[in-house]
Amino acid sequence: MYQYTEFDRQFIRARAAQHRDQLERNQAGTLSDEEFRPLRLQNGWYIQRYAPMLRVAVPYGELSSAQLRVLARIAREYDHPSKEVFDKAIGTQATWGTTHLPVGYGHFTTRQNVQFNWIPLAKSADVMDLLATVNMHGIQTSGNCIRNITSDELAGVAVDEIADPRPFAEIMRQWSTLHPEFAFLPRKFKIAITGATNDRAAVRWHDVGLHLIKNEAGELGFRVFVGGGMGRTPVISTEIRAFLPWNQIMNYLEAVVRVYNRWGRRDNLYKARIKILVKAEGQRYIDEVEAEYEQIITRDGAPHTISQEELDRVTACFVPPALTERAPAATKTVAIPAERQKDYDRWLQQNVAPHKNPALRAVTLSYKRLGQAPGDADADQLDTAAALADEFSAGETRVTHDQNLLLPWVRAEDLPALWVAASHAGLARSNVRLLTDMIACPGGDFCALANARSIPIAAQITERYQDMDELHDLGEIDLHISGCINSCGHHHSGHIGILGVDKDGKEWYQVSLGGSDGSALSGEAVPGKVVGPSFGALEVPGVIEAVLDTFRQQRAGSETFIDCFKRVGMDPFKAAANSARLADKHEDLHALPKKDGYAKDAQEA
């Protein structure tokens, strides 16, 4: 993991102190709410439907066990609503202290960050100080700036890796943090980077996607993609450089973002992302980027060229941890009971990935289970993950794009002991990459922009598909759920996507099929296609069941869902989905709660 310098630590502490001063002035009435709003947003503090939401930055997804323990403490001590907020969210008919309101949780996001949904704003400075003790913050997790740079959760350990992308991601993080020219872009800006042949970072769906490659001469460089994104207009990014030498990536990014900053739409929120500019201008945009890049090289003297010395310095932070050799007697030998052998074998198949070090494995802890929203981890689970990381993974974890945690440094010989320990904690369910390992945004339960709730839909589908034999028979399926068109649940890229829409104050859902994130499982990145008119909340589980029943009927051998869909086409799935309607149930749909006055903050999310 990257080792923070004293400068880094002082910077984060100073930022926390600055937030405390701003908060105190706001509470004293000398800094208005409108003046305070952009300042708190720059530190990751939103006001959502019922309460503040904090987004904590986790650069390229890496978390230490010490950081996990602080996140657990924040969940346990601070992530709780007041009685007034409770009454607003649940209703005064509920009994204070007896609700199932999901508090005391962290939430893993698809951009490898962690969010909290119930921390009172008055406590925000205390939380910032606590985060700073473990080199954490919320800087640039909001606002029209360059956001958290994401990467492959298997970075540095993947067997198909050409080069470790983490040193480059860290250099980009340092370059982009509080970059004065790019602090007020037309819209938020997201970068993803991968160094493997299998794109596990969904680079084609980002404003900028970077893919480390080697040319015919064996030289390291980047394929550069620009203009991807979801939202109202799903767009797959355009390749604008087939090969860029690795040491020029910062100069080139400067040109890419500068041209966007110059010409991006500022008059229309919905047309402000770089994807709209690239789609509208095409080659003209690419030509201007190349011209700007040439100016940076010749006129400015290529100021952001990465030296070999700097790359070596940062790379030294990402060397594999020293795993001392152990005597055979010290190995954590655990016998798997015969009646659990099938469960263990499935866990090995779904949750355990090969490692570039043949003696190690990468293991995913599943945070998808009945009674818990996808990506949620309560304080005890966060503490447990920290303990598992210390015991089995050199004190390191990774947040995955699928809202789980990964242990990247597990000895193969320790797998039985890890499985037993993770099973006791409820984190060893062998559903990784299966139907119930779904992505879901917080939706209308929290977000002021959401048209519909995501969590109840996820819960209904999870409850219906609890049989592990059935899940494994269905095979690997990406199910993604978004509560609104902003696509925080990445519904466009799901093999099965569910989008919440608002019709006459009621919650309705569109279902799309055939989307892909660009990984080896899914194939080339492509948005899914909507099967037809929207469905009521009570209909969605039946629609999903009809689609999966059609898959069973149509599949050839052990064919995956996405391969079957590509071969057969939309028609049989569309017919099955539309036949599953429950017209007489529409009146039972829940009305969307009236939005409060914080939609501006939600727009920044």
KOLDRENGU-255010 format. One record per residue: x, y, z of N, C-alpha, C in turn. Coordinates in pm, whole numbers, plus 50000, padded with zeros to 5 digits. Layout:
N
XYZXYZXYZ
...
END
This chain:
605
500834988150000500005000050000500875012550000
500325023549948501065035949945501345040650088
502585044650114502975049450246502955064750247
502075070350328501935084850332503195091150391
503625102150329504735109850380504245119250489
505165125650558504775135450659503995146950596
504375150650474503605160950403502165156450382
501995144050338500635138750317499825139650446
500425135350555499715135050683499365149150730
500305158350717500035172150756498915178150672
498915174950543497895180050452496505175450495
496365162650527495065157250566494615163150700
495545164350794495185170250925494765184950908
495485192050822495135206150798493765207350734
493465198150645492165198250579491055195750681
491285186350773490295183650877490105195750968
491205202451002491105214451086490355225551014
490585226750885489885236750806488385234050806
488005221150792486575217650795485965220950931
486695218351038486165221351172485895236351185
486825244551138486625259051144485395263351064
485235257650945484075261050862482775256750929
482785244650988481595239551056481225248551174
482205252251254481935260651371481375274251329
481915279851222481385292651174479975291151120
479685279951056478335277351007477355275951123
477755268751225476875266751340476685279651419
477675288551414477565301351483476805311651402
476495308451276475725317651193476555327651116
477875326651122478725336051048479095330950909
478805318250882478995312450749477655306150710
477005311850610475645307350576475665293150522
474495286650525474385273150469474785272950322
474405283250248474735283750106476235285450085
476885293150173478335294650164479055281950209
478475275250306479095263150361478955251250267
477875250950190477565239450106478725235150017
479305243949932480405239249847481645235149925
481825240850043482995237550124482885223550183
481675220250238481515206750292481495196350183
480915199750067480905190149956482325186649912
483225196349916484605193649877485295183949971
484695181850088485225171950183484335159550193
483395158150100482605145850095481355145750179
480895157450229479705157950313478505163050234
477555154250210476315157350141475175158350243
474095164950203472825163750275471875156250182
471485144250222470635135950137469185136850183
468395126750154466945127650178466615130550325
467255123450415466905124850556468065129750644
469275127750601470405130550689471655132750606
472735137350669473995138650596474535125150550
475255125350441475965113650391477425117350373
478305109350428479745111350411480285100950315
481015105650215481725096550125483215097450156
483785086450198485195085650234485985080550114
487045087550079487875083449965488695071250000
488675061449909489535049649921490275048349788
491405055049772492095054749643492355040649594
491935038249470492035025249401491645013549491
490805016049591490165005549668490954999549781
492185003849808493004997349909492695002550050
492464993250142492204996450282493084987750372
493694993950470494444986350569493514982050681
493954972450761493144967950874492944979450973
493954987950991493804999451081492725008951030
492675011150901491635019750844490255013450860
490155000350840488874993550859488374995051002
489284994351097488864995651237488345009751267
488955019751207488445033351225487085034851159
486905029051040485595029350975484555022351062
484955011351125484045004251216483675013151334
484645020251388484365029151500483425040351459
483615045751340482715056251292481295050851279
481175038851222479845032651209479195030751345
479975025851440479435022451572479095034851655
479935045151649479775056451739479045068451678
479055069551544478555081851484477405079851385
477245068051328476295066051219474895062951274
474295072851341472985070951404472165083851388
470885082651353470045094651340469545099451475
469245112251482468545117551599467095112751596
466375114751705464965110751707464165118451602
464515131351581463805139451482464015133751342
465245129951311465535124051180464865110451168
464875102851277464215089751279462735091151246
462065100651311460635102651288460365106551142
461265114651085461095118950947461275107250851
462245098650880462565087650789461595075950802
461175072950923460375060950948458915064250976
458695075551039457325079151076457135078151226
456365086851281456185087051426455405075051477
454815067251385454095055451430455045044451475
456325045151434457295035251476457805038751616
458305028751684458805030851819460305033651815
460695044751873462105048651874462945037751939
463985033151868464885023151922464525008951885
463385006851815462984993151783462894990651633
463285000251552463154998751408464324990851350
464154986251227465234979651154465964989551065
465865002251096466565012451019468055008851013
468645008350890470035003850877471025014550921
471315015151048472295024651099473475016951156
474575024151177475765017351224476425009451114
476325014550990476835007450873477785016350794
478755009950731479445015950618478885009650492
479055016350381478515011350254479605011950149
479985000350093480984999649987480335003649855
480965012749783480395017749659481045011149539
480415012949422480965007349298482235014649255
482515026249315483755033449286484785031549396
484635020449470485635015949566485785025549685
484785033849710484785042449827483925036149937
483815043350051482965039150161482085050950200
480795048550221479845059050257479165055950390
478775066650459477945065750579476735074750558
475585070350607474335077150573473645084450687
474155083550811473385089050922474235097151019
475425101550981476265109151074475735123451085
475405128251203474945142151216476045151751171
475645162251100476625171751051477405178151165
476775179651280477455185651395478645177251442
478635164351406479725155351444480755153651332
480555160551221481385158051103482855161351127
483155171951203484555175451228485245164751312
484525159051409485105148251489485435136251402
484545133351306484775122051216485965124851124
486065137051075487205140650990488525139151065
488555143451191489765141751272490115127051290
489085118951313489305104651333489845098251205
489275101751091489765096650964491225100450941
491575112550976492935117350953493965109251031
493575103051142494525095051220495005082851143
494255078751039494665067350957494775071450810
495125084150787495395089250653494195087950560
493005090950612491795090450530491085103850533
490205106050434489525118950418488395117150317
487725128350286486675128050184486955137550070
488215141750056488575151749956488255146549815
487565154849738487215152149598486375139449579
485595136249681484575125949661483255132249620
483295145249597482145152649548482655164249464
481725170849398482075182749323482465179949180
482585190549103482935189448962484445189748946
485035178848987486485177548989486835163148950
488115159848954488555146148926488335137949053
487485128049043487085120149159488105109049189
487735100649286488575089349323488925080849201
490205078049182490665070249068490565055449103
489845047949022489585033949051490465024848968
490545012349014491395002748945490844988648966
491574979148917491264964948931491524960749075
490544954149138490764949649276491874939249287
492234933049173493344923449172494654929849128
494714943149127495934950049086497114945449170
498194942049103499404937649171499444922949203
498324915849188498304901549220497734893049107
497144899349005496444891848900497434884348811
497064872248774497934864048690497994869148547
497004876948505496974882148368497474896448360
498194900948461498604914948467499854917548384
499794928148304500934932748225501814941748310
501194950648386501914959548477500964963748587
501504965948705500694970148820500224984548798
498914986948794498415000548770498435009448892
498635003949012498505011949134499525023349144
500795021449108501715032949113501255044549024
500735041348907500235051848818498985058448877
498105050348937496895055849000497265065249114
498285061649189498715070149300499325083149249
500125082449145500695094749087499585103649035
498585097648972497445105548924496655111549040
496535104149149495835109549266496545122049317
497855121249329498595132749379498495144649283
498545141849154498445152449054497075159149057
496035151349073494675156549060494135162749187
494695159449303494155164449429494285179549439
493155186249447493075200849455493805207749340
493805201349224494405207349104493675220549078
494365231949084493645244849077492915247048945
493445241848835492795243848706491555235248690
491505223948760490435214348738489545212648862
489455223048943488625222449063487155225249033
486875231748919485495235248883485255231748736
485295218848708485045213948572483565215448539
483185213748412481755214248379480935203948458
481545192648490480855182048564481905173048627
481485163948713482405154748777483155146548672
484335141448711485225135048614485835122648678
485685111248610486075098448669487065091148579
488115086048642489195079048572489315064948628
489465055148539489715041348579490935036248504
491705027748569492945022648511493085007748541
493505000148442493784985948461495104982448396
495744972248450496994967448392496924953048349
495704947548339495524933448307494854931648171
494974919848116494304917247988492804916448005
492334911448119490914911148151490554924148221
489674931748159489304944848214488314943148329
488824942948451487974942048570487674955848627
488104966548558487894980148607486854987748524
486244981148426485204987448341485695000648282
486895000648224487495013248179486705019948067
485975012247986485245018347874483995025947920
483645024748047482465031648100482835044448174
484085049048163484545060548240484845072548151
484895084248215485275096448143486635094448076
487565088748150488845084448094489115070248141
489405061448048489795047848080491205045348030
492045039848113493445037448079493765022648091
494375017347986494695003047984496185001547956
496934996848056498364994548038498604983147942
499474985347844499794975247744501284976047712
501764966447635503114967047579503014966447428
503814974747360503814974647214504694963447160
504834962947030505604952046969507064952147013
507564963747051508954964847097509094961447245
507984958047310508034954647451508024966547543
507714978447490507694990647570506324992147637
506344997247760505114998847836504455012147802
503145011747788502395023947760500925022047789
500125031547743498695031547771497875032047642
496785024247638495675027347549494805037247624
494425047947557493665058647622492275059447561
491255058047645489855058947606489235071047674
488425078447602487805090547658486325090847621
485495095647714484095098347681483125087347711
483445078447805482465068447846481615073447961
480495067147985479665071048098478285065048090
477595065348202476235059848210475235071248215
474385071648316473415082548326472355082048218
471825093648183470735094448086471165089847947
472435091847917472945088247785474115078647800
473865065547802474975056147816475865056247691
477165058047712478115058947601479335050547634
479775042747537481035035447549482145044547497
483235045447570484275055147539484945052447405
485595062947353486305062547226487805061447251
488455052647178489915051947188490515063947115
491295072147186491905083747121493435082347110
493995072447177495415069247161495575054147173
496125047947069496345033447074497555029947159
498515039147166499695036847250500305050247289
500395052447419501035064447473502125059847570
503385064347552504435060347645504055063347789
504365054247879503895055248017504295068148085
505485073448050505955085248122505265098048079
504435097347973503725109147923502255109647965
501835100148047500405099248075499875111648147
500665117748236500165129548308500065141648215
501035143348127500945154248030499735152447940
499465140047900498345137347811497005139447882
496925134848007495705137148085495445152048103
496505159748123496345174248136495665179848011
496075174847894495475179547768494025175047756
493745162547791492385157147782491425165347868
491805167947994490905174948085490835189748051
491955195548006491965209747973491015212847858
491025204547754490125206747641488675205147685
488415195347770487065193647823486655205847906
487565210747989487275222448072486975234747987
487605235147872487445246647782486115246147709
485695234347663484555233247572483365225447629
483485219447746482365211947803481175220847830
479975215347816478735223047836478575227047982
478405239848008478125244748142476705250548153
476005250548040474665256348037473585245948061
473975232948064472975222248076473575210948157
473055208948277473585198848368473615185048304
472605182048222472485168648166473355166548042
473995177147996474875175947880476285180647913
476615180548042477885186248086479015176148093
478735163148091479805153248101480625152747973
481845148247984482745148047869482235138747759
481435128747793480915119647692480085127147588
479365137647632478555145347538479435153247444
480515158947498481455166547414482125157547312
482605145947355483295136847264482335131647158
481115128447199480125123347104479755133947001
479645146447046479235157346956480355161546862
481585162146914482685167646836483525157046765
483545144846818484255134046752485735137146729
486165136246604487575137946569488065151946603
487185161646601487585175346634488095176046778
487405169146869487885168747007489245162047015
489405150746949490675143446953491795152046898
491535158946786492565167546726492975178646821
492005184246894492345195146985493135190047105
492825177947150493615171947258495055170047213
495215164847091496575162647040497335175847026
496645186146981497295199246967497675204847104
496785203247203497085207947338498235200147399
498235187147375499335178647425500665183047365
500675186047236501895190647170502375203847231
501435212547263501795225247326502385222947465
501815213647540502335210547673503765205247664
504025197047562505355191347545506355201947500
505985209847400506935219247339506975232747408
505805238447434505745251847494506045251647642
505455241847713505555241547858506695232847909
507355225447819508475217147862508075204147929
506885199047895506415186147947506575185248099
505915194048174506165195048319505745182848399
504825174848346504315163448423504865150048376
505965150448302506595137948261507035130148385
506665117448392507005109148507508425103748489
509295107148579510665102048570510715087648619
511725080348575511895066748623512105066748774
512815076748823513075077748967511775079349045
510855087748995509585089649065508725077149058
508695070748943507935058348932508495047849028
509805046849036510425037149127510085040349272
510075053249306509765057149443508365052849483
507405055649395506025052149426505825037049419
506445030649321506305016049306506815008749430
507815014349495508375007949615507335006549725
506275014549720505205013449819504285001649792
504394995849675503454985449635504114971749616
505264969849677505904956749670505074946949753
505054934249717504304924549796504784924349940
503884922250034504284921850175505184910050203
506044911550301506944900650340506154890550421
505944878950364505244868150432506284858050479
506564858150606507614849750659507254834950644
508274827150620508054812650610507674807150746
506804797050742506344791050866506674776250867
506944771450984507154757050998505824750050976
505854737650928504584730350904503654730451024
504214729851144503374729451263502624742451286
503144753351226502514766351245501394769151146
501244760451045500204762450945498834760751009
497904769250970496564769051027495754757450967
496064745551007495424733650952494014732251008
493064731550919491664729950959491044719150871
490374709750933489684699250857488274703850824
487904702150698486554705850655485624694050681
484554696050759483614684950784483034679750652
482804666950645482324660850521481014667250475
480144670650570478854676350533478984690750481
480124697150500480354710650451481304711250333
481774699750288482774699550180482244706050053
480974703650021480384709649901480374724849911
480034729950029480034744550050481444750150033
482414743150089483794747750080484284747449935
483974736849864484404735749723483794746849639
482544750049665481904761049591482554774449624
482904776249749483594788449790484934789749718
485664778649710486934778749636486714782849491
485614778049433485324780849292484924795349269
484094800849357483514814049332484264825449401
484774823149518485314834049599486834834649599
487504824749546488964823949551489524825249410
490434834949392491044837449260492514833649264
493054829249149494484826349144495314838949163
496574837049193497474847849232498754846549151
499414857849122500674857049047501754849849127
501604849949260502454841549345501744828249364
502264817249310501544804449316501214799849458
501914805049557501674800849695500524808649759
500004818849689498984827449746497694826949666
496634832449727495344833849660494744847449697
493814852149616493024863949646491604859249677
491064863449790489794858149839488794869549861
487594867949806486544877949821485634874349938
485444883850028484454882550134483144887950082
482094880050087480814884050030479984891850132
479604904150094478734912450177477324912750119
476924901950053475584901049994474854889450061
473914892950146473164882450214471794887750252
470904878450284469524881850318469504890950441
468694901550432468544910650544469564921850549
470404922750446471424933150443471514938650302
471474951950289471544958150158472894955450093
472924953349962474194950949893475224961849923
476404957649965477474966949994477524972050137
476474969550216476474974050355477344964850441
478054970950535478844963350632478694970250766
478154962950865477974969250995479314969951069
479304976451183480554978851256481244965751292
480494955851334481094942951369481714936251247
481044937151134481584931051013482864938150967
482914951250983484134958550949485274954651041
484994953251169486024948751262486474934551230
485514926051196485844912351160486724911851035
486394920050936487204920650815488634924950848
488774934550940490104938950982490874927451047
490184919951132490844908551198491234897851097
490364894951001490684885150897491864889950812
491894903150783493004908550705494314907050781
494304909750911495524908450990495994893950996
495054884851013495434870851030495794863950899
495124867950791495274860250667495804868250548
495864881650553496164889250431497094901150456
498074899350545499094909550568498484923150601
497294923150660496674935550704496084944050594
495804938250477495324946050363494054940150305
493134949150264491934945050191491764954250071
490844950649982490484959049869488964959749857
488424971649836487004973149803486834969749656
485884961149624485674956949485484574965149420
484544965049287483494972049214482124966049241
482094953549283480834946849312480414948349458
481054957749530480654961449666480934950449769
482034943449750482524933849847483914938249893
484554930149979485944932050018486764920049972
487974922949927488874912349881490124912149968
490574900150004491824898050075492874893749972
493894902149944494774899249831496004890749861
496274887349988497544880750020497324868450107
496454859450067496104847850147496954835850105
497584829450201498334817150172497354806150131
497704798650030496844787649986496584777750099
497584775750181497454766050290496504770850399
496214783950400495314789450502493864790150457
493574785850335492214787250284491164780250371
491404767950417490374761750503490114769750630
491184774650694491004782350818490274795550790
490604801950679489924814350644488444811850617
488154801050547486754797950516485944795950645
486504788750740485814786350866485574799550939
486614807850946486484820651016485494829950946
485564830650813484644839150739483224833850745
483064820650749481724814750761481084818650893
481854818251001481314821951132480844836451132
481484844751050481124858951043480054861650938
479614851350866478614853250762479154859650636
480474858450611481104865050497481674855250396
481244842650404481804832350315480754826350221
479684833450197478664828250106479264827349966
479104815949902479764813349772478934818449656
478534831249665477684836949560478394847749480
479704849049494480444859249420480274856849270
479874867249198479604867349054478304859949019
477564855149118476284848749091475164859049108
473934854849086472784863949079472654872849202
472804867049323472584874849444473794883349483
474874882549408476014891449428475774904149346
474614909949368474164920949283474744934249328
474794943649235475134957549265473824965149284
473754973449386472574981949405472984994949471
472465006049421472695018949485471765020049605
471975029849696471065031449811469635035049772
469455041349654468115044149603467315053649690
465975052949676465085062349740465045061549891
465615051049950465675050450096466595061250152
467515066150070468465076150117468585088150024
468635085749893469015096149798467835104949760
468075118149759467025127749725466705127949577
467575122549493467325122349349466575109949304
466625099349384466105086449340464615087149309
464215080249203462815079049166462155067049233
462965057749279462425045549337463455039449430
462995030449513463905023749606464575011749540
465845010149566466614998949514466684987549614
466834991049742467104980849844465964970849857
464674974849860463624964749869463574955349748
463884960549629463914951849510465034941649523
466214946349567467334937249588466974926549692
466274930749798465904921349904464924910749854
463954915049772462974905349720463634894949631
464544899449545465214889949456466134880749536
466844886449634467734878349717466934867749793
465784871549845464964862049920464464850749831
464134854149707463614843949616464694834049573
465954838549570467034829949521468034826949632
467564819749733468414815649845469004801649827
468454793849737468934780149716470274780549643
471344776249709472664776949649472804767549530
472104756149531472134747249415471584754449292
470494761749311469894769049200470804780349153
471384787749246472274798649209473464793649128
474054782849172475224777549099474824771548966
473624766048958473144761048829472924772548731
472394783748779472204795248691473534800948643
474554799748724475884804348683476084819248702
477114824348640477534838148664476634847948589
476034856948667475094866948614475334880048686
475494890848612475604904148670474214910548675
473704912748796472424919648816472734933048883
472334944048818472634957448868471334965348881
471194972748994469974980049023470294994649053
469635003848981469765018149007468405023949044
468405033349139467155039749180466755051449093
467625055549001467275066348909468225066148791
467985074948695468715075048570470185078848587
470575084148704471985087348726472875074948731
472275063348745472955050448721474035047148821
473865051348948474865047949048474955032949071
473905025549037473935011049046474385004248919
474835012148819475415006948694474474997448621
473175000748620472214991648557472484989848408
473055000048343473324998848199474264987148167
475204984348257476224974248228475874960448284
474694959048343474294946048396473804936548289
474124923748304473484913748218471964915248232
471554917848357470174921748386470254934948461
469634945248408469644958348472468254962348514
468144968648630466854973448680467014988348712
466124996448655466175010948673464865015848733
464935022948845463755028848905463325041448832
462035042548802461475054348736460225058648812
459885071448798458735077148869457595079348769
456445073248798455245075648719454125079648814
453715092148804452595097048885452815094549034
454045096649080454335095149222454445080849268
454475071349175454615057249209455955052049162
456415041649229457695035549194457495024849087
458145026748974458125017248864459555013848825
459705003248749461054998448718461154993648574
462164998548505462494993348373463504982048388
463364971948306464304960648306465034960448173
466344959748178467154958748056467974945948060
468334941147943469074928547931470254930247836
471314922647861472414921947766473514932147785
473534939447897474604949047919475904942147957
476994949547944478304943847975479234954748027
480104951048123481084960548175482414959748102
482554950248010483794948847934484734938347987
484334930948090485184920448146485154908048059
486044898648089486104886248012484804878448022
484164879048137482884872048154481824877748061
481774890948048480684897547977480964900547832
482234901447795482574905147658482644920247642
482644924747520482814938847489481784947447562
482234958847615481344967847688480204972647598
478974971847651477804975847575476654978347672
475814988247648474654990347736473554980247707
472804976547810471694967347791470534973847718
469614965447671468434970247599467184968047685
466324978247689465114977647770464134967747708
463524959447793462634949047740461254954547702
460884966147753459574971647719459114981347825
457804983647837457284992947937457704988848078
457674998248170458144995748306457184986748383
457704981048492456974971648575456764977448715
455714972848781455484976748918456464969949012
456624975749131457584970249227457284955749261
456004952449274455634938749308455844929049192
455954934349071456134925748954457594921948929
458514930148976459914928448934460464914548966
460304909149087460854895849112460304885249017
459004886148985458414876648890458964878448750
459234890848712459824893448581461224887348574
462024889248679463364883448681463284868248675
462354862548748462184848048745461804843248605
460914850448537460524846648401461704847248306
462524857548320463724858848235464674847148260
464864843548387465794832648418465224819148379
463914817348388463304804948339463504803548189
463384814648118463634814447973465084810747944
465984815948023467394812348008467584797348025
466954791448128467084777048148466584769248026
465504774147968464934767247852465804768847728
466464780147716467194783347593468674779947597
469244778147715470694776547726471154763747660
472364764147609472984752547547474074747547640
473864735847699474854730247789475074739047911
476324742147939476674750448055476834765148019
476214769247911476284782847862475914792947970
476634804247978476294814848072475094822748022
474504830348114473344838448077473684848047963
474784855347976475094865547876475414859247741
476074847647740476354840947612475074835847549
474174830747632472884826147581472094837847522
472084849047593471354860747545471914865447411
473224865847398473834870247272473474860647158
473394847847187473094838047082471624838147043
470754838947144469314837647119468684851047079
469164861847139468564874847112467504878647214
466984890547202466084896347300464684890147299
464174886147185462744883147170462164873547273
462754861547294462124852447391462164857747534
463204865047569463294870847703462294882147721
462144890147618461184901247624459764895947638
459444885647563458104879847570457834874147709
458834867547767458664861847900458484872648006
459284883147996459184894048093457824900748089
457334903547970456064910547957454884901647994
455054888647984453974879448023453874878148175
454904883048245454914881548391454254893148463
453624902148391452994913748453451864909648548
451704917748652450624915548748449764928148749
448934929648647448194942248628447344945848749
446834935748819445934938848930446694942949056
448024943349051448794946949170449284961349167
449084968249058449674981549046449224991149155
447994989549202447504998949302448224997249436
448954986249453449654983849579451044989849582
451454996249473452795001949470452925013049573
454145014249629454395024649728454615037949658
454035048449708454285061749655455645066549700
456355073249612457665078849646457495090049747
458225089749858458115100749955458475114049890
457825124349935458085137449880459535141349901
460155146749797461555150749808461685163049897
462785163349969463065174950051463865185149970
464475194650039465135205549968466585203449940
467045190849931468465188549918468845182149785
468025184149684468325178249553469635183449496
470015195749530471275201149479472455192549522
472465188449649473545179949696473535166749622
472365161049603472285148249535472815149249393
472615160549328473135162349193474655161149191
475295164949301476745164249307477235149849321
476375140849368476795127049391477155120149264
END
